[in-house]
Amino acid sequence: MKELELKRRLERMQIQLYLLVEQRGSFVDPQVVELSQQIDSLVLTIQKIKMKERVK
């Protein structure tokens, strides 16, 4: 995926996380933790792409 697509996906996931925390009422709910970890992974992927672009 291109960086812009990944950023859009990240934004959607962040909104989902916010709504899920509101719904579950907890930051330690298993679904909240799982989505948060997926977001972390996506952020790392975006950072790696940016680093590769800087090296070119």
Jmol script that loads the backbone (N, CA, C; Angstrom):
load data "model"
ATOM      1  N   MET A   1       0.838  -1.186   0.000  1.00  0.00           N
ATOM      2  CA  MET A   1       0.000   0.000   0.000  1.00  0.00           C
ATOM      3  C   MET A   1       0.878   1.242   0.000  1.00  0.00           C
ATOM      4  N   LYS A   2       0.366   2.265  -0.592  1.00  0.00           N
ATOM      5  CA  LYS A   2       1.089   3.520  -0.605  1.00  0.00           C
ATOM      6  C   LYS A   2       0.900   4.234   0.725  1.00  0.00           C
ATOM      7  N   GLU A   3       1.820   5.138   0.997  1.00  0.00           N
ATOM      8  CA  GLU A   3       1.808   5.848   2.280  1.00  0.00           C
ATOM      9  C   GLU A   3       0.484   6.573   2.531  1.00  0.00           C
ATOM     10  N   LEU A   4      -0.049   7.238   1.521  1.00  0.00           N
ATOM     11  CA  LEU A   4      -1.300   7.979   1.694  1.00  0.00           C
ATOM     12  C   LEU A   4      -2.449   7.045   2.063  1.00  0.00           C
ATOM     13  N   GLU A   5      -2.512   5.901   1.426  1.00  0.00           N
ATOM     14  CA  GLU A   5      -3.557   4.920   1.749  1.00  0.00           C
ATOM     15  C   GLU A   5      -3.417   4.434   3.185  1.00  0.00           C
ATOM     16  N   LEU A   6      -2.178   4.211   3.602  1.00  0.00           N
ATOM     17  CA  LEU A   6      -1.932   3.750   4.965  1.00  0.00           C
ATOM     18  C   LEU A   6      -2.323   4.816   5.980  1.00  0.00           C
ATOM     19  N   LYS A   7      -2.056   6.066   5.660  1.00  0.00           N
ATOM     20  CA  LYS A   7      -2.439   7.150   6.568  1.00  0.00           C
ATOM     21  C   LYS A   7      -3.947   7.261   6.704  1.00  0.00           C
ATOM     22  N   ARG A   8      -4.647   7.084   5.594  1.00  0.00           N
ATOM     23  CA  ARG A   8      -6.118   7.110   5.648  1.00  0.00           C
ATOM     24  C   ARG A   8      -6.646   5.948   6.484  1.00  0.00           C
ATOM     25  N   ARG A   9      -6.035   4.797   6.292  1.00  0.00           N
ATOM     26  CA  ARG A   9      -6.437   3.626   7.087  1.00  0.00           C
ATOM     27  C   ARG A   9      -6.180   3.881   8.565  1.00  0.00           C
ATOM     28  N   LEU A  10      -5.051   4.498   8.875  1.00  0.00           N
ATOM     29  CA  LEU A  10      -4.708   4.825  10.256  1.00  0.00           C
ATOM     30  C   LEU A  10      -5.755   5.755  10.864  1.00  0.00           C
ATOM     31  N   GLU A  11      -6.149   6.759  10.121  1.00  0.00           N
ATOM     32  CA  GLU A  11      -7.167   7.687  10.618  1.00  0.00           C
ATOM     33  C   GLU A  11      -8.482   6.975  10.920  1.00  0.00           C
ATOM     34  N   ARG A  12      -8.877   6.073  10.030  1.00  0.00           N
ATOM     35  CA  ARG A  12     -10.122   5.315  10.262  1.00  0.00           C
ATOM     36  C   ARG A  12     -10.000   4.430  11.505  1.00  0.00           C
ATOM     37  N   MET A  13      -8.848   3.810  11.661  1.00  0.00           N
ATOM     38  CA  MET A  13      -8.637   2.932  12.814  1.00  0.00           C
ATOM     39  C   MET A  13      -8.614   3.724  14.118  1.00  0.00           C
ATOM     40  N   GLN A  14      -8.079   4.931  14.083  1.00  0.00           N
ATOM     41  CA  GLN A  14      -8.056   5.771  15.278  1.00  0.00           C
ATOM     42  C   GLN A  14      -9.471   6.161  15.696  1.00  0.00           C
ATOM     43  N   ILE A  15     -10.313   6.451  14.720  1.00  0.00           N
ATOM     44  CA  ILE A  15     -11.713   6.756  15.017  1.00  0.00           C
ATOM     45  C   ILE A  15     -12.397   5.531  15.606  1.00  0.00           C
ATOM     46  N   GLN A  16     -12.131   4.365  15.008  1.00  0.00           N
ATOM     47  CA  GLN A  16     -12.703   3.112  15.530  1.00  0.00           C
ATOM     48  C   GLN A  16     -12.274   2.888  16.970  1.00  0.00           C
ATOM     49  N   LEU A  17     -11.010   3.166  17.252  1.00  0.00           N
ATOM     50  CA  LEU A  17     -10.484   2.975  18.610  1.00  0.00           C
ATOM     51  C   LEU A  17     -11.202   3.894  19.588  1.00  0.00           C
ATOM     52  N   TYR A  18     -11.348   5.140  19.217  1.00  0.00           N
ATOM     53  CA  TYR A  18     -12.047   6.096  20.069  1.00  0.00           C
ATOM     54  C   TYR A  18     -13.462   5.608  20.378  1.00  0.00           C
ATOM     55  N   LEU A  19     -14.175   5.182  19.337  1.00  0.00           N
ATOM     56  CA  LEU A  19     -15.545   4.711  19.522  1.00  0.00           C
ATOM     57  C   LEU A  19     -15.598   3.440  20.357  1.00  0.00           C
ATOM     58  N   LEU A  20     -14.641   2.565  20.147  1.00  0.00           N
ATOM     59  CA  LEU A  20     -14.610   1.312  20.895  1.00  0.00           C
ATOM     60  C   LEU A  20     -14.349   1.554  22.377  1.00  0.00           C
ATOM     61  N   VAL A  21     -13.457   2.482  22.682  1.00  0.00           N
ATOM     62  CA  VAL A  21     -13.189   2.823  24.088  1.00  0.00           C
ATOM     63  C   VAL A  21     -14.444   3.421  24.720  1.00  0.00           C
ATOM     64  N   GLU A  22     -15.127   4.279  23.978  1.00  0.00           N
ATOM     65  CA  GLU A  22     -16.380   4.859  24.472  1.00  0.00           C
ATOM     66  C   GLU A  22     -17.406   3.764  24.765  1.00  0.00           C
ATOM     67  N   GLN A  23     -17.489   2.796  23.853  1.00  0.00           N
ATOM     68  CA  GLN A  23     -18.467   1.714  23.979  1.00  0.00           C
ATOM     69  C   GLN A  23     -18.108   0.777  25.129  1.00  0.00           C
ATOM     70  N   ARG A  24     -16.851   0.381  25.198  1.00  0.00           N
ATOM     71  CA  ARG A  24     -16.413  -0.597  26.201  1.00  0.00           C
ATOM     72  C   ARG A  24     -16.147   0.033  27.560  1.00  0.00           C
ATOM     73  N   GLY A  25     -15.827   1.330  27.548  1.00  0.00           N
ATOM     74  CA  GLY A  25     -15.579   2.018  28.807  1.00  0.00           C
ATOM     75  C   GLY A  25     -14.271   1.628  29.465  1.00  0.00           C
ATOM     76  N   SER A  26     -13.343   1.089  28.683  1.00  0.00           N
ATOM     77  CA  SER A  26     -12.086   0.620  29.263  1.00  0.00           C
ATOM     78  C   SER A  26     -10.983   0.596  28.220  1.00  0.00           C
ATOM     79  N   PHE A  27      -9.800   0.994  28.673  1.00  0.00           N
ATOM     80  CA  PHE A  27      -8.631   0.916  27.791  1.00  0.00           C
ATOM     81  C   PHE A  27      -8.000  -0.474  27.804  1.00  0.00           C
ATOM     82  N   VAL A  28      -8.393  -1.303  28.747  1.00  0.00           N
ATOM     83  CA  VAL A  28      -7.794  -2.636  28.857  1.00  0.00           C
ATOM     84  C   VAL A  28      -8.704  -3.749  28.352  1.00  0.00           C
ATOM     85  N   ASP A  29      -9.822  -3.369  27.755  1.00  0.00           N
ATOM     86  CA  ASP A  29     -10.693  -4.353  27.125  1.00  0.00           C
ATOM     87  C   ASP A  29      -9.900  -5.054  26.018  1.00  0.00           C
ATOM     88  N   PRO A  30     -10.009  -6.371  25.904  1.00  0.00           N
ATOM     89  CA  PRO A  30      -9.231  -7.104  24.899  1.00  0.00           C
ATOM     90  C   PRO A  30      -9.371  -6.574  23.470  1.00  0.00           C
ATOM     91  N   GLN A  31     -10.565  -6.171  23.067  1.00  0.00           N
ATOM     92  CA  GLN A  31     -10.752  -5.640  21.714  1.00  0.00           C
ATOM     93  C   GLN A  31     -10.054  -4.290  21.546  1.00  0.00           C
ATOM     94  N   VAL A  32     -10.080  -3.471  22.593  1.00  0.00           N
ATOM     95  CA  VAL A  32      -9.412  -2.173  22.557  1.00  0.00           C
ATOM     96  C   VAL A  32      -7.906  -2.379  22.441  1.00  0.00           C
ATOM     97  N   VAL A  33      -7.378  -3.294  23.241  1.00  0.00           N
ATOM     98  CA  VAL A  33      -5.940  -3.575  23.209  1.00  0.00           C
ATOM     99  C   VAL A  33      -5.528  -4.097  21.834  1.00  0.00           C
ATOM    100  N   GLU A  34      -6.317  -4.994  21.287  1.00  0.00           N
ATOM    101  CA  GLU A  34      -5.993  -5.564  19.975  1.00  0.00           C
ATOM    102  C   GLU A  34      -5.968  -4.493  18.884  1.00  0.00           C
ATOM    103  N   LEU A  35      -6.977  -3.628  18.865  1.00  0.00           N
ATOM    104  CA  LEU A  35      -7.024  -2.566  17.867  1.00  0.00           C
ATOM    105  C   LEU A  35      -5.865  -1.591  18.071  1.00  0.00           C
ATOM    106  N   SER A  36      -5.553  -1.294  19.300  1.00  0.00           N
ATOM    107  CA  SER A  36      -4.432  -0.406  19.607  1.00  0.00           C
ATOM    108  C   SER A  36      -3.113  -0.994  19.097  1.00  0.00           C
ATOM    109  N   GLN A  37      -2.942  -2.279  19.249  1.00  0.00           N
ATOM    110  CA  GLN A  37      -1.736  -2.942  18.752  1.00  0.00           C
ATOM    111  C   GLN A  37      -1.678  -2.923  17.231  1.00  0.00           C
ATOM    112  N   GLN A  38      -2.821  -3.071  16.590  1.00  0.00           N
ATOM    113  CA  GLN A  38      -2.867  -2.992  15.126  1.00  0.00           C
ATOM    114  C   GLN A  38      -2.482  -1.587  14.659  1.00  0.00           C
ATOM    115  N   ILE A  39      -2.947  -0.584  15.385  1.00  0.00           N
ATOM    116  CA  ILE A  39      -2.594   0.801  15.063  1.00  0.00           C
ATOM    117  C   ILE A  39      -1.097   1.009  15.234  1.00  0.00           C
ATOM    118  N   ASP A  40      -0.535   0.490  16.317  1.00  0.00           N
ATOM    119  CA  ASP A  40       0.907   0.600  16.551  1.00  0.00           C
ATOM    120  C   ASP A  40       1.695  -0.004  15.387  1.00  0.00           C
ATOM    121  N   SER A  41       1.270  -1.149  14.950  1.00  0.00           N
ATOM    122  CA  SER A  41       1.943  -1.825  13.845  1.00  0.00           C
ATOM    123  C   SER A  41       1.860  -1.003  12.560  1.00  0.00           C
ATOM    124  N   LEU A  42       0.714  -0.418  12.306  1.00  0.00           N
ATOM    125  CA  LEU A  42       0.530   0.405  11.115  1.00  0.00           C
ATOM    126  C   LEU A  42       1.404   1.660  11.184  1.00  0.00           C
ATOM    127  N   VAL A  43       1.489   2.259  12.356  1.00  0.00           N
ATOM    128  CA  VAL A  43       2.349   3.439  12.536  1.00  0.00           C
ATOM    129  C   VAL A  43       3.800   3.073  12.229  1.00  0.00           C
ATOM    130  N   LEU A  44       4.248   1.934  12.711  1.00  0.00           N
ATOM    131  CA  LEU A  44       5.616   1.491  12.425  1.00  0.00           C
ATOM    132  C   LEU A  44       5.829   1.275  10.932  1.00  0.00           C
ATOM    133  N   THR A  45       4.857   0.708  10.264  1.00  0.00           N
ATOM    134  CA  THR A  45       4.948   0.489   8.822  1.00  0.00           C
ATOM    135  C   THR A  45       5.084   1.824   8.084  1.00  0.00           C
ATOM    136  N   ILE A  46       4.282   2.801   8.475  1.00  0.00           N
ATOM    137  CA  ILE A  46       4.354   4.125   7.850  1.00  0.00           C
ATOM    138  C   ILE A  46       5.718   4.762   8.105  1.00  0.00           C
ATOM    139  N   GLN A  47       6.227   4.627   9.317  1.00  0.00           N
ATOM    140  CA  GLN A  47       7.541   5.180   9.640  1.00  0.00           C
ATOM    141  C   GLN A  47       8.641   4.527   8.814  1.00  0.00           C
ATOM    142  N   LYS A  48       8.555   3.229   8.612  1.00  0.00           N
ATOM    143  CA  LYS A  48       9.551   2.526   7.796  1.00  0.00           C
ATOM    144  C   LYS A  48       9.522   3.027   6.360  1.00  0.00           C
ATOM    145  N   ILE A  49       8.336   3.252   5.828  1.00  0.00           N
ATOM    146  CA  ILE A  49       8.206   3.766   4.469  1.00  0.00           C
ATOM    147  C   ILE A  49       8.865   5.141   4.373  1.00  0.00           C
ATOM    148  N   LYS A  50       8.595   5.991   5.357  1.00  0.00           N
ATOM    149  CA  LYS A  50       9.180   7.336   5.354  1.00  0.00           C
ATOM    150  C   LYS A  50      10.700   7.276   5.439  1.00  0.00           C
ATOM    151  N   MET A  51      11.220   6.366   6.245  1.00  0.00           N
ATOM    152  CA  MET A  51      12.677   6.237   6.385  1.00  0.00           C
ATOM    153  C   MET A  51      13.308   5.783   5.070  1.00  0.00           C
ATOM    154  N   LYS A  52      12.663   4.857   4.385  1.00  0.00           N
ATOM    155  CA  LYS A  52      13.179   4.384   3.099  1.00  0.00           C
ATOM    156  C   LYS A  52      13.194   5.512   2.065  1.00  0.00           C
ATOM    157  N   GLU A  53      12.171   6.357   2.102  1.00  0.00           N
ATOM    158  CA  GLU A  53      12.100   7.477   1.168  1.00  0.00           C
ATOM    159  C   GLU A  53      13.214   8.486   1.422  1.00  0.00           C
ATOM    160  N   ARG A  54      13.580   8.668   2.676  1.00  0.00           N
ATOM    161  CA  ARG A  54      14.643   9.609   3.024  1.00  0.00           C
ATOM    162  C   ARG A  54      16.018   9.104   2.573  1.00  0.00           C
ATOM    163  N   VAL A  55      16.177   7.798   2.543  1.00  0.00           N
ATOM    164  CA  VAL A  55      17.461   7.200   2.189  1.00  0.00           C
ATOM    165  C   VAL A  55      17.715   7.326   0.681  1.00  0.00           C
ATOM    166  N   LYS A  56      16.658   7.344  -0.099  1.00  0.00           N
ATOM    167  CA  LYS A  56      16.804   7.391  -1.573  1.00  0.00           C
ATOM    168  C   LYS A  56      17.471   8.640  -2.047  1.00  0.00           C
TER     169      LYS A  56
END
end "model"
wireframe off; spacefill off
backbone 0.3
color backbone group
